[in-house]
Every structure is written in structure tokens, then in C-alpha cells.
């Protein structure tokens, strides 16, 4: 069963067409990657899917919910991690996770918070103020926040952007284990090697259009390429 | 260009923005407009007061008194019959008069018999603002001149009176008619003094609360954007109304705490408002009943909600903390204008245009409410509460609408001429 079904999605900002009629679907437990250069329409697509932006035309279904008609229901089953997200600086990491968990589990949020703390893996620093965190620590906290709710769909925009190798690897490992546990993941990245390593299927997006879609191995075979970067170069040539 | 010149040019270009100049220009315009609206105080001080006289005495001293009054004022009602007092008061009210002076039949005789004589002053008070009492102070000065001239007359004619009477031959007996009430034993100056704590304290407290709580809301929205927490918040399972309401209520609570702190700080000052010198405001009926306090509280509450809803709407336009500082300016201006107007003028004595402006600014109403309630002007207070509540509802609906659109996260799309467009993302 498809968890995400995007059909002919168009998103315009005034006269600018950021997304131009894209369609794709993602199955349960799948990691689906949207890859493309800056300004290709990746973030806009993710923002539309996470109910932040209105659809200009087309339709999106997440599980059984129509995103346009039932955005409140969609918000209960998704989790969105923006590329440059932050957290409330006057809160500690733990308090931030508690704040978020209260929206999902009003009666007993502690179990969710414990899961978030475990995923973030910040040790004793979880009780320090977010203001004192490094970029890597902040990202780990936010990944913990995004995954602790056990969403049906996790939407991750450039999840490892700006991180060092160790932190990036840790987050990739977390994302993969989350998908194995049944969460469907939609992520965007301009790091094509990362996507090749993580994703079950990918869609190459350029100028608001999906120009190619498939599993990394199939695409590399189709274009006789050594990696996805070469595939992309050939596709957009 | 030299390095210094280069830096100067860059700094000047950064500082010379509309956000730097517009607030100052608007404040200058505001003060200029208010100054013109209030009129020229100096001219008003020099203007002859419009008064009426009833002189029942035929003695020389009353003749001197009426002569001085006629020289220094514009007498629109004259009579020698004390029973025409009501008629005189009506005529003065019609002709925008300030006071009806009554000289009793034994005026001269009492003074010459070493007994101070009464000048009965029936004041027609129009407003309790600081500037409203100018014309009455001109009349008070006139009474001083009368006293002094009578002293000169008594001394120069070697009248057989003692020194005390020679120096103070008359005394005043004041009665003030204000907003349908007859207030015996007090002059407009006394009433203005009694109400001055309200005239200054309440508008200042309201202004401070609106600005502080308002800037909290605007900053809160700006910080959500600057710290990149807004996107996450908007994707959580919480409806937009709850987000808007949560921010407004939290800021309202902070605002009310601030108001309480201010009120405690001024408690002694408020205490002095209860009894002002020898004048007991309870005797004059100048106190608020429990139902008046309820209406005042309601006025403050709806205004705070209206202010915060307005600020929430402004906050959605804030790109970052710095731009939030600029966005607090309209709120500050809308709090300052009614504060100044209500401090200096009574609503009833304002020109129509200023009345409309004052009523239109939602923050004015709790500033005007205490005085209006003291004089039973419930129409102004209740209509104000209804107006501000409607304003607040409209602002909340607009804020929720903005939260439901893309506008909160994306910038505006401006079309350039010749079909070119400029897209701005925040």
C-alpha cells in the first residue's frame, strides 16, 4: 500500500512555478529520495507534503487522508525536519522533546521523550540549554524529535546538511533503522552519494519536474553509470 | 574614494532607510497635529472668558467688582435679580460660557462691616483634561484681580476696616456643573486635580502594558522565524487557532502581570486619589461602583486582547528580531496618541475629527473609561467595549487566516513593470 501518493502536483509562487506537475508514490517502510540541485523544487515539494504550503493544483494523499482536505489529520501521522531547523533556545534538549511530545501524547508523553533522548544520544548534555549545542548536537536532537513520534511518514529535508562525517553517518544509520521499523521516509538531498547509499528509490528533480525515477541500481544500470551523480549529469544534460 | 569615505558611504546607506526616518517623521506629524488640535494655549490664556453676572448689590464695592469683570471678560449675561440664576446658567451653557458670578445684595455692606463677602461662582465645566481647565484658571485669576482692586479701594479711601478684611475682602463659594452633576464646594481646578491621577496614571499604565505585551507577541513570532522553529511548529498536530490563541493569551498574562506591578508601584499615588486635600470624592459622588469596575476591567481585557491580536498580525510580517523592533512602532504610536489626548483633553471637549480618531483607536477606550464611568457616561464605555471586541475578533480572524496561508513562510510576490516579476522568499 502506498503511504504517499502525489499526483500531478503543481506549486506556484505568484508567477514562479516551483513545482511543475510531479507525480510519485512511496510504499510503506521505503526510503524515497528526491535529489536535485539547489532551486530544483525539492524543499517546496517537501513543504507542500508537510502541510506548510498550499497546493496550486494536483493532489496528494498520505495514507487515507487527502492533504488538501484533511491537513490536521495528516499532521498527526507525519514528522517534518526542515533543512535549517532550530529548537527553542531557552529550553533544554529534554524540555524541547517534552514540549513536542505533549502534542502527540498528552496523557503519557514520557515514553516518547525517552525514545527521543535515546535517538538523540546526547548523554548528559540533553539537560543543557539548546543554545549551548553545536550544529551536530542540534541536528541529532532534531532527528530525535522527528523520529520519536514514530510517524507514518518522516519528511527529512537535507538531514545531514552541514554535518561532519561522523555525525552524518550516525544520522544516516538512524534514518535507515527508522525505516526498518516501519516508518516511511521521504528525504531530499543534493548529496547524491548519500542518497545512493540510503534510498530504496529515488526521483531526480530538475526545474520543478521529475526527470527520472527508479532504484539507484536500476538507474545506474540504465545509464551505464558508476554512481547516481553520473546518472544525474546524463539525465539533465 | 578613501577607506573612511567608503565606510561612511556604506554606513549612511544602511542607516538611511525608511524604517529609520518614517517613525520620527510620523511622531513629528503626530505632535504637530495634536498641538494644532489642542489649539494655542497662549491664545486661550489671553482670551477673555465668557461669563455672566448677577449683581444684587447697589454698593460702591460691587460696582468696582462688576467694572473689573466687564473689563477683563466677555459678559454675555447680566442681571440684578438672583432668581434669574437658572436662566443665566442656561444662557451661559448655550454661549460656551465659563462661569456665572453672583454678587449678593449685602456684598459692600458686609465688607465695610469687617465681614468678608462672598462671591458665588457657578462654574460650567466642560472637560477634566489638563488643557480643559485653562479658561477656568483665567476666571480664578480674575477673582484675584477683583480682590486686589477692592483692597486698593479700601486702603486708598481709608475705609474703617481691619487689615485682614482690607487684604482679603472677599471669599469664593464655588459650585461646579459638570456632565450633568452639581458639585458643591469645588472648582473645576479642584476636580481636575482630583481626576489628574486618572488623567495621567491610567493612560500611562495602559500605554506601557500595550507596548510591552504587544512587543512580546511580535518578538515571539519574529524569534520563531529567526530560530527556524516556526516550520516545525506548523507541522505539529495543533490547529492554527490554538497557536494564535496560545501566543495571545500568554502575552496577555504577561501584560496583566506587568500592569499589576505598575499598579502596585503607584498604589500610594492612587491612595492620594481617594481624598484630595479637604475634598472627599465620596461626598462628591466621584467614585466607581463595583459594576463600574467590572466594565473597566472588561474594557481593559478586550483592549489587551485587541492589541495583542493586532500585534500577532504584525508579527506574522516580521522576518527576524530586528524587523520586529520596527513593527512595534505602529503599536507604540497607537498607544501614545490616545495617551496624550486623554491626558490633556476630555473626550467631550475634543473637535469632531479628534473624537473620531480617539474612538477609532481601540487602545483609547480603557484610557477614557474611568472618567466616563465616574460621570455615568455608560454609552461611551459600552460602545467602546463592543467596538474593541469587534476589532479584536477581526484581528484574530485575520491572524488565523495568515497562519493558514503560505504568506507566513513565504514572502510577497511583487510584480514589476513590463511583466517582470520579483519573487521574495523570507
Interface residues (C-beta under 8 A of the other chain):
Chain A: X13 X14 X15 X16 X47 X50 X51 X52 X53 X54 X72 X75 X76 X78 X79 X80 X81 X82 X84 X85 X86 X87 X88 X89 X100 X103 X104 X142 X145
Chain B: X227 X228 X229 X231 X232 X234 X235 X236 X237 X238 X239 X405 X406 X409 X410 X413 X415 X421 X423 X425
